[in-house]
Amino acid sequence: MAVAPERVGPDSEVVREWLAEYVFETMRTETLDQVVERLDTAIVAKVPELADRDMRRDLAASTRSHARTMLSGLTTDGLEFVIPEEAHALARTIARRGFELRVLLRTYHSGMDAVLEYMNDVIDQHKVPRELERAVMLRLFDRSTKWISMSVEQLTDTYMEEREQVLRAALNRRTETVRALLAGDEIDTELASVRLGYRLSQQHVAFVLWADEPAAELGGDGEMVGLLDRVATELAGALGSNRVLTLPSGASGMWAWAGLDTARAEELSAPGALELALSGLPLAPVRVAFGVPTGQLSGFRESHREAVAARQVAERGAAAARVTAYRAVEVAYLAGADEAAMHGLVARELRALAGRDVNAARLRETLHAYLLSRRSPESAARLLGVHKNTVRYRIQRIEELLGHSIEQRGLALEIAMACVAAYGVDALP
């Protein structure tokens, strides 16, 4: 029967009849298997993450269930399909495998391309009358795009829910393992390494990261964790490591370890080496405190303990330094463990230099530079940016106020000045 082209639209009865015959033929098991194999082959060619046997099996189940649901609705008026469970299962598998959401999205976009290419071939093979061809393709395109859009929307939710559960479970395992290691519990080192994805038998440098602002002010917990994780990776890279273990320690804090080669660990153990390696690295709004690099499971624990201690000093200190290394503040940490005792030490050793006025502060700065420069007026002058005679005059004045030579109480003065340098005026009595 001849049909006037202008009267044939995607919803015409003649289009429905043609599609009904096509659906009846395609729903046969043998034909459907061939369709599924063709579509899956096209998808895997563009999404190689789905190529292994288990992924391919889940993909086939999803494609087959999609095809049956889609085909059964081609001739109906509405589009009230229910996404098949097999499709949800594939989305969950993609999440469990650790693939990003884009793998799921690429799967459906590639599937859409494969379906349209397949339908073009079907129309050519069935020699669809020219007056029907456009209308059939329009109906197929409309149904396919709506189906894909609806599937992607719902399956993205499925993926995200599963991904969150997977990450939470992995985080829980990592947290339990790390806490057991830090507590000194009996645990198999090799098994712990596998659980963490981080080798415990290597050299480590531990560091703790935290932000100046609460997580809520920086986009929430998720954004904060992402920021700290990125900074941890950048810090490790700057130290020459691509082996990083991170663990959120709070809403705006993170513990981290970087694996190092033995030679690099020795280099970074030297005083000032960590600060130098990280100088110029943009860290704001993040601050970081490092332990001393050392090896094996004991080093994993010890370096972390030192990093936590360095953070305590950094947060008590007057200067908001972005990087604090334990080697630089070890004396201040030990002396500051008993705050009253520290104040007594500083008052007793610095005497008049413990004042809070500008002159006392200038003399303390000179004394600190002089001690750091191994009692060299010339080196101290370079640190301070003043003439060496100025340093000599100030040293003379310092010794008058102390009532004895610097050498007479050199070690005690170094400890007192280390406390003042780390804690600022909070170290003063």
TORZA-752790 format. One record per residue (C-alpha): x, y, z; residue number from 0. Coordinates in nm, 2 decimals, m for minus. Example, Ala and Ser with C-alpha at 12.3 -4.5 7.8 and 13.67 -1.06 7.14 Angstrom:
# residues 2
{{1.23, m0.45, 0.78}, 0},
{{1.37, m0.11, 0.71}, 1},
***
This chain:
# residues 429
{{0.00, 0.00, 0.00}, 0},
{{0.14, 0.33, m0.10}, 1},
{{0.17, 0.58, 0.17}, 2},
{{0.20, 0.96, 0.12}, 3},
{{0.54, 1.07, 0.26}, 4},
{{0.39, 1.38, 0.42}, 5},
{{0.15, 1.17, 0.62}, 6},
{{0.41, 0.93, 0.77}, 7},
{{0.54, 1.05, 1.11}, 8},
{{0.73, 0.87, 1.39}, 9},
{{0.39, 0.79, 1.56}, 10},
{{0.21, 0.67, 1.25}, 11},
{{0.04, 0.34, 1.26}, 12},
{{0.24, 0.21, 0.97}, 13},
{{0.56, 0.29, 1.16}, 14},
{{0.43, 0.10, 1.46}, 15},
{{0.34, m0.20, 1.25}, 16},
{{0.69, m0.21, 1.09}, 17},
{{0.85, m0.19, 1.43}, 18},
{{0.63, m0.45, 1.57}, 19},
{{0.74, m0.70, 1.31}, 20},
{{1.11, m0.60, 1.37}, 21},
{{1.07, m0.65, 1.75}, 22},
{{0.91, m0.99, 1.71}, 23},
{{1.19, m1.10, 1.49}, 24},
{{1.47, m0.95, 1.71}, 25},
{{1.34, m1.09, 2.04}, 26},
{{1.42, m1.44, 1.93}, 27},
{{1.71, m1.57, 2.14}, 28},
{{1.95, m1.63, 1.86}, 29},
{{1.89, m1.29, 1.70}, 30},
{{1.90, m1.11, 2.03}, 31},
{{2.23, m1.28, 2.12}, 32},
{{2.38, m1.15, 1.79}, 33},
{{2.26, m0.80, 1.86}, 34},
{{2.40, m0.80, 2.21}, 35},
{{2.74, m0.93, 2.09}, 36},
{{2.76, m0.66, 1.82}, 37},
{{2.67, m0.38, 2.06}, 38},
{{2.91, m0.50, 2.33}, 39},
{{3.20, m0.54, 2.09}, 40},
{{3.14, m0.18, 1.98}, 41},
{{3.13, m0.06, 2.34}, 42},
{{3.44, m0.25, 2.46}, 43},
{{3.63, m0.11, 2.16}, 44},
{{3.57, 0.24, 2.30}, 45},
{{3.57, 0.15, 2.67}, 46},
{{3.86, m0.10, 2.72}, 47},
{{3.81, m0.10, 3.10}, 48},
{{3.52, m0.34, 3.03}, 49},
{{3.72, m0.59, 2.83}, 50},
{{3.80, m0.86, 3.10}, 51},
{{3.58, m1.17, 3.13}, 52},
{{3.39, m1.06, 3.44}, 53},
{{3.32, m0.71, 3.32}, 54},
{{3.22, m0.84, 2.98}, 55},
{{2.98, m1.08, 3.14}, 56},
{{2.81, m0.80, 3.34}, 57},
{{2.80, m0.58, 3.03}, 58},
{{2.63, m0.85, 2.83}, 59},
{{2.37, m0.90, 3.10}, 60},
{{2.30, m0.53, 3.11}, 61},
{{2.29, m0.49, 2.73}, 62},
{{2.05, m0.79, 2.69}, 63},
{{1.81, m0.66, 2.96}, 64},
{{1.83, m0.31, 2.82}, 65},
{{1.75, m0.44, 2.47}, 66},
{{1.45, m0.64, 2.58}, 67},
{{1.31, m0.35, 2.78}, 68},
{{1.37, m0.10, 2.50}, 69},
{{1.24, m0.33, 2.22}, 70},
{{0.92, m0.40, 2.42}, 71},
{{0.85, m0.03, 2.44}, 72},
{{0.92, 0.07, 2.08}, 73},
{{0.55, 0.05, 1.98}, 74},
{{0.39, 0.19, 2.29}, 75},
{{0.28, 0.55, 2.33}, 76},
{{0.45, 0.63, 2.67}, 77},
{{0.80, 0.59, 2.78}, 78},
{{0.76, 0.45, 3.13}, 79},
{{1.05, 0.20, 3.14}, 80},
{{1.20, 0.07, 3.45}, 81},
{{1.58, 0.04, 3.44}, 82},
{{1.66, m0.33, 3.46}, 83},
{{1.85, m0.46, 3.77}, 84},
{{2.12, m0.60, 3.54}, 85},
{{2.20, m0.24, 3.44}, 86},
{{2.23, m0.13, 3.81}, 87},
{{2.45, m0.43, 3.87}, 88},
{{2.69, m0.32, 3.60}, 89},
{{2.70, 0.03, 3.74}, 90},
{{2.78, m0.11, 4.08}, 91},
{{3.06, m0.33, 3.93}, 92},
{{3.22, m0.03, 3.77}, 93},
{{3.22, 0.15, 4.10}, 94},
{{3.36, m0.16, 4.29}, 95},
{{3.64, m0.19, 4.04}, 96},
{{3.75, 0.16, 4.13}, 97},
{{3.67, 0.31, 3.79}, 98},
{{3.57, 0.67, 3.76}, 99},
{{3.22, 0.78, 3.67}, 100},
{{3.33, 0.87, 3.32}, 101},
{{3.37, 0.49, 3.25}, 102},
{{2.99, 0.45, 3.31}, 103},
{{2.91, 0.76, 3.10}, 104},
{{3.14, 0.64, 2.81}, 105},
{{2.97, 0.30, 2.82}, 106},
{{2.63, 0.45, 2.76}, 107},
{{2.74, 0.71, 2.50}, 108},
{{2.93, 0.44, 2.31}, 109},
{{2.62, 0.22, 2.34}, 110},
{{2.40, 0.49, 2.19}, 111},
{{2.64, 0.52, 1.90}, 112},
{{2.64, 0.15, 1.85}, 113},
{{2.26, 0.12, 1.86}, 114},
{{2.21, 0.40, 1.59}, 115},
{{2.47, 0.24, 1.37}, 116},
{{2.31, m0.10, 1.41}, 117},
{{1.96, 0.04, 1.33}, 118},
{{2.09, 0.21, 1.01}, 119},
{{2.22, m0.13, 0.90}, 120},
{{1.88, m0.30, 0.99}, 121},
{{1.69, m0.05, 0.78}, 122},
{{1.93, m0.10, 0.49}, 123},
{{1.90, m0.48, 0.52}, 124},
{{1.52, m0.48, 0.55}, 125},
{{1.49, m0.25, 0.25}, 126},
{{1.25, m0.02, 0.44}, 127},
{{1.05, 0.19, 0.20}, 128},
{{1.19, 0.54, 0.16}, 129},
{{0.87, 0.69, 0.28}, 130},
{{0.91, 0.50, 0.61}, 131},
{{1.28, 0.52, 0.66}, 132},
{{1.29, 0.87, 0.80}, 133},
{{1.00, 0.82, 1.03}, 134},
{{1.13, 0.49, 1.17}, 135},
{{1.47, 0.64, 1.24}, 136},
{{1.32, 0.95, 1.40}, 137},
{{1.12, 0.72, 1.64}, 138},
{{1.42, 0.51, 1.71}, 139},
{{1.64, 0.81, 1.78}, 140},
{{1.38, 0.97, 2.00}, 141},
{{1.33, 0.66, 2.21}, 142},
{{1.70, 0.58, 2.23}, 143},
{{1.81, 0.92, 2.34}, 144},
{{1.54, 0.94, 2.60}, 145},
{{1.62, 0.59, 2.72}, 146},
{{1.99, 0.66, 2.74}, 147},
{{1.93, 0.99, 2.92}, 148},
{{1.70, 0.83, 3.18}, 149},
{{1.94, 0.54, 3.23}, 150},
{{2.25, 0.76, 3.28}, 151},
{{2.06, 0.97, 3.53}, 152},
{{1.94, 0.68, 3.74}, 153},
{{2.26, 0.47, 3.71}, 154},
{{2.48, 0.77, 3.81}, 155},
{{2.30, 0.76, 4.14}, 156},
{{2.35, 0.39, 4.17}, 157},
{{2.72, 0.43, 4.09}, 158},
{{2.77, 0.71, 4.34}, 159},
{{2.59, 0.52, 4.62}, 160},
{{2.81, 0.21, 4.55}, 161},
{{3.12, 0.41, 4.52}, 162},
{{3.06, 0.58, 4.85}, 163},
{{3.01, 0.25, 5.02}, 164},
{{3.33, 0.11, 4.86}, 165},
{{3.53, 0.41, 4.96}, 166},
{{3.39, 0.40, 5.31}, 167},
{{3.47, 0.03, 5.35}, 168},
{{3.82, 0.09, 5.21}, 169},
{{3.87, 0.39, 5.43}, 170},
{{3.75, 0.19, 5.73}, 171},
{{4.00, m0.09, 5.66}, 172},
{{4.28, 0.16, 5.61}, 173},
{{4.19, 0.34, 5.92}, 174},
{{4.18, 0.03, 6.13}, 175},
{{4.51, m0.09, 5.99}, 176},
{{4.69, 0.24, 6.04}, 177},
{{4.56, 0.28, 6.40}, 178},
{{4.67, m0.08, 6.48}, 179},
{{5.01, m0.01, 6.34}, 180},
{{5.05, 0.31, 6.54}, 181},
{{4.93, 0.15, 6.85}, 182},
{{5.19, m0.12, 6.82}, 183},
{{4.94, m0.41, 6.79}, 184},
{{5.05, m0.74, 6.66}, 185},
{{4.99, m0.74, 6.29}, 186},
{{5.15, m0.90, 5.99}, 187},
{{5.35, m0.64, 5.80}, 188},
{{5.30, m0.79, 5.46}, 189},
{{4.93, m0.82, 5.51}, 190},
{{4.91, m0.46, 5.64}, 191},
{{5.11, m0.34, 5.33}, 192},
{{4.86, m0.51, 5.10}, 193},
{{4.56, m0.36, 5.28}, 194},
{{4.71, m0.01, 5.27}, 195},
{{4.85, m0.04, 4.92}, 196},
{{5.17, 0.10, 5.07}, 197},
{{5.50, m0.09, 5.15}, 198},
{{5.58, m0.07, 5.52}, 199},
{{5.93, m0.22, 5.48}, 200},
{{6.07, 0.10, 5.31}, 201},
{{6.19, 0.43, 5.43}, 202},
{{5.92, 0.67, 5.54}, 203},
{{5.87, 1.04, 5.61}, 204},
{{5.54, 1.11, 5.79}, 205},
{{5.36, 1.44, 5.78}, 206},
{{5.03, 1.58, 5.90}, 207},
{{4.83, 1.84, 5.71}, 208},
{{4.56, 2.08, 5.83}, 209},
{{4.39, 2.38, 5.70}, 210},
{{4.37, 2.73, 5.84}, 211},
{{3.99, 2.75, 5.80}, 212},
{{3.72, 2.50, 5.90}, 213},
{{3.61, 2.26, 5.63}, 214},
{{3.26, 2.42, 5.60}, 215},
{{3.43, 2.75, 5.49}, 216},
{{3.63, 2.57, 5.22}, 217},
{{3.35, 2.38, 5.05}, 218},
{{3.27, 2.10, 5.30}, 219},
{{3.43, 1.78, 5.41}, 220},
{{3.45, 1.63, 5.06}, 221},
{{3.62, 1.93, 4.91}, 222},
{{3.86, 1.95, 5.21}, 223},
{{3.97, 1.59, 5.19}, 224},
{{4.03, 1.63, 4.81}, 225},
{{4.24, 1.94, 4.87}, 226},
{{4.45, 1.78, 5.15}, 227},
{{4.50, 1.47, 4.94}, 228},
{{4.62, 1.67, 4.64}, 229},
{{4.86, 1.88, 4.86}, 230},
{{4.99, 1.55, 5.01}, 231},
{{5.06, 1.42, 4.67}, 232},
{{5.24, 1.74, 4.56}, 233},
{{5.45, 1.74, 4.88}, 234},
{{5.55, 1.38, 4.82}, 235},
{{5.64, 1.46, 4.46}, 236},
{{5.85, 1.76, 4.57}, 237},
{{6.04, 1.52, 4.80}, 238},
{{6.10, 1.28, 4.52}, 239},
{{5.83, 1.02, 4.60}, 240},
{{5.53, 0.88, 4.42}, 241},
{{5.44, 0.64, 4.70}, 242},
{{5.19, 0.81, 4.93}, 243},
{{4.95, 0.69, 5.19}, 244},
{{4.69, 0.93, 5.32}, 245},
{{4.43, 0.90, 5.59}, 246},
{{4.18, 1.18, 5.69}, 247},
{{4.23, 1.26, 6.06}, 248},
{{3.94, 1.50, 6.09}, 249},
{{3.71, 1.73, 5.90}, 250},
{{4.01, 1.95, 5.80}, 251},
{{4.31, 1.74, 5.88}, 252},
{{4.50, 1.45, 5.73}, 253},
{{4.78, 1.21, 5.82}, 254},
{{5.02, 1.11, 5.54}, 255},
{{5.33, 0.90, 5.47}, 256},
{{5.56, 0.91, 5.17}, 257},
{{5.79, 0.62, 5.08}, 258},
{{6.15, 0.72, 5.01}, 259},
{{6.47, 0.56, 4.88}, 260},
{{6.74, 0.51, 5.14}, 261},
{{6.97, 0.78, 5.00}, 262},
{{6.69, 1.03, 4.97}, 263},
{{6.57, 0.96, 5.33}, 264},
{{6.93, 1.03, 5.45}, 265},
{{6.94, 1.36, 5.26}, 266},
{{6.61, 1.48, 5.40}, 267},
{{6.71, 1.38, 5.76}, 268},
{{6.96, 1.67, 5.77}, 269},
{{6.85, 1.98, 5.95}, 270},
{{6.68, 2.23, 5.71}, 271},
{{6.66, 1.98, 5.42}, 272},
{{6.29, 1.93, 5.42}, 273},
{{6.22, 2.30, 5.44}, 274},
{{6.46, 2.37, 5.15}, 275},
{{6.31, 2.09, 4.93}, 276},
{{5.96, 2.24, 4.98}, 277},
{{6.05, 2.61, 4.96}, 278},
{{5.84, 2.80, 4.71}, 279},
{{5.57, 2.53, 4.70}, 280},
{{5.23, 2.71, 4.72}, 281},
{{5.05, 2.55, 5.01}, 282},
{{4.79, 2.80, 5.14}, 283},
{{4.54, 2.75, 5.30}, 284},
{{4.72, 2.42, 5.41}, 285},
{{4.99, 2.39, 5.67}, 286},
{{5.21, 2.08, 5.72}, 287},
{{5.44, 1.93, 5.98}, 288},
{{5.70, 1.66, 5.92}, 289},
{{5.86, 1.39, 6.12}, 290},
{{6.22, 1.28, 6.06}, 291},
{{6.26, 1.03, 5.77}, 292},
{{6.34, 0.68, 5.89}, 293},
{{6.27, 0.32, 5.79}, 294},
{{6.06, 0.00, 5.85}, 295},
{{5.75, m0.03, 6.07}, 296},
{{5.91, 0.14, 6.37}, 297},
{{6.00, 0.43, 6.14}, 298},
{{5.64, 0.45, 6.02}, 299},
{{5.53, 0.50, 6.38}, 300},
{{5.82, 0.72, 6.50}, 301},
{{5.81, 0.96, 6.21}, 302},
{{5.43, 1.00, 6.26}, 303},
{{5.48, 1.07, 6.63}, 304},
{{5.73, 1.34, 6.55}, 305},
{{5.50, 1.49, 6.28}, 306},
{{5.22, 1.52, 6.54}, 307},
{{5.47, 1.68, 6.79}, 308},
{{5.59, 1.93, 6.52}, 309},
{{5.23, 2.03, 6.46}, 310},
{{5.17, 2.10, 6.83}, 311},
{{5.47, 2.34, 6.82}, 312},
{{5.35, 2.50, 6.50}, 313},
{{5.00, 2.56, 6.63}, 314},
{{5.13, 2.71, 6.95}, 315},
{{5.38, 2.93, 6.78}, 316},
{{5.34, 3.29, 6.69}, 317},
{{5.44, 3.25, 6.32}, 318},
{{5.20, 3.06, 6.10}, 319},
{{5.47, 2.88, 5.90}, 320},
{{5.34, 2.66, 5.62}, 321},
{{5.61, 2.40, 5.68}, 322},
{{5.73, 2.28, 6.02}, 323},
{{6.00, 2.01, 6.05}, 324},
{{6.04, 1.82, 6.37}, 325},
{{6.42, 1.86, 6.36}, 326},
{{6.38, 2.23, 6.37}, 327},
{{6.15, 2.24, 6.67}, 328},
{{6.25, 1.92, 6.86}, 329},
{{6.42, 2.11, 7.14}, 330},
{{6.12, 2.35, 7.18}, 331},
{{5.88, 2.06, 7.18}, 332},
{{6.07, 1.87, 7.45}, 333},
{{6.12, 2.19, 7.66}, 334},
{{5.76, 2.30, 7.61}, 335},
{{5.61, 1.97, 7.72}, 336},
{{5.60, 2.12, 8.07}, 337},
{{5.49, 2.48, 8.01}, 338},
{{5.56, 2.60, 8.36}, 339},
{{5.90, 2.45, 8.35}, 340},
{{5.97, 2.61, 8.01}, 341},
{{5.86, 2.95, 8.14}, 342},
{{6.10, 2.90, 8.44}, 343},
{{6.39, 2.81, 8.21}, 344},
{{6.33, 3.11, 7.98}, 345},
{{6.30, 3.36, 8.27}, 346},
{{6.60, 3.22, 8.45}, 347},
{{6.83, 3.21, 8.15}, 348},
{{6.73, 3.52, 7.95}, 349},
{{6.67, 3.74, 8.26}, 350},
{{6.62, 4.10, 8.13}, 351},
{{6.61, 3.96, 7.77}, 352},
{{6.28, 3.80, 7.85}, 353},
{{6.10, 4.14, 7.84}, 354},
{{5.82, 4.20, 7.59}, 355},
{{5.95, 4.54, 7.48}, 356},
{{6.10, 4.62, 7.14}, 357},
{{6.45, 4.65, 7.26}, 358},
{{6.44, 4.31, 7.44}, 359},
{{6.30, 4.15, 7.12}, 360},
{{6.58, 4.30, 6.91}, 361},
{{6.84, 4.17, 7.15}, 362},
{{6.68, 3.82, 7.15}, 363},
{{6.68, 3.82, 6.78}, 364},
{{7.05, 3.90, 6.77}, 365},
{{7.13, 3.64, 7.03}, 366},
{{6.94, 3.37, 6.84}, 367},
{{7.12, 3.46, 6.51}, 368},
{{7.46, 3.46, 6.70}, 369},
{{7.39, 3.11, 6.84}, 370},
{{7.27, 2.98, 6.51}, 371},
{{7.59, 3.12, 6.34}, 372},
{{7.82, 2.93, 6.58}, 373},
{{7.91, 3.25, 6.77}, 374},
{{8.03, 3.42, 6.45}, 375},
{{7.95, 3.80, 6.45}, 376},
{{8.01, 3.82, 6.08}, 377},
{{7.77, 3.53, 6.00}, 378},
{{7.51, 3.67, 6.24}, 379},
{{7.54, 4.01, 6.08}, 380},
{{7.46, 3.85, 5.74}, 381},
{{7.15, 3.68, 5.88}, 382},
{{7.03, 4.00, 6.04}, 383},
{{7.12, 4.23, 5.76}, 384},
{{7.32, 4.46, 5.98}, 385},
{{7.69, 4.56, 6.02}, 386},
{{7.91, 4.31, 6.22}, 387},
{{8.01, 4.59, 6.46}, 388},
{{7.64, 4.63, 6.54}, 389},
{{7.63, 4.26, 6.63}, 390},
{{7.94, 4.29, 6.85}, 391},
{{7.79, 4.59, 7.03}, 392},
{{7.46, 4.40, 7.09}, 393},
{{7.64, 4.09, 7.21}, 394},
{{7.83, 4.30, 7.46}, 395},
{{7.50, 4.45, 7.58}, 396},
{{7.34, 4.10, 7.60}, 397},
{{7.62, 3.97, 7.82}, 398},
{{7.58, 4.27, 8.05}, 399},
{{7.21, 4.20, 8.09}, 400},
{{7.27, 3.83, 8.14}, 401},
{{7.54, 3.89, 8.40}, 402},
{{7.78, 3.64, 8.24}, 403},
{{7.93, 3.55, 7.90}, 404},
{{7.72, 3.36, 7.65}, 405},
{{7.97, 3.07, 7.65}, 406},
{{7.92, 3.02, 8.02}, 407},
{{7.55, 2.92, 7.97}, 408},
{{7.56, 2.85, 7.60}, 409},
{{7.35, 2.52, 7.59}, 410},
{{7.09, 2.66, 7.83}, 411},
{{7.06, 2.98, 7.62}, 412},
{{7.02, 2.78, 7.30}, 413},
{{6.73, 2.58, 7.46}, 414},
{{6.57, 2.90, 7.59}, 415},
{{6.60, 3.07, 7.25}, 416},
{{6.47, 2.76, 7.07}, 417},
{{6.16, 2.79, 7.28}, 418},
{{6.12, 3.16, 7.21}, 419},
{{6.18, 3.11, 6.83}, 420},
{{5.91, 2.83, 6.82}, 421},
{{5.65, 2.97, 7.06}, 422},
{{5.70, 3.35, 7.03}, 423},
{{5.59, 3.56, 7.33}, 424},
{{5.40, 3.26, 7.47}, 425},
{{5.73, 3.12, 7.58}, 426},
{{5.81, 3.44, 7.78}, 427},
{{5.72, 3.44, 8.15}, 428},
***
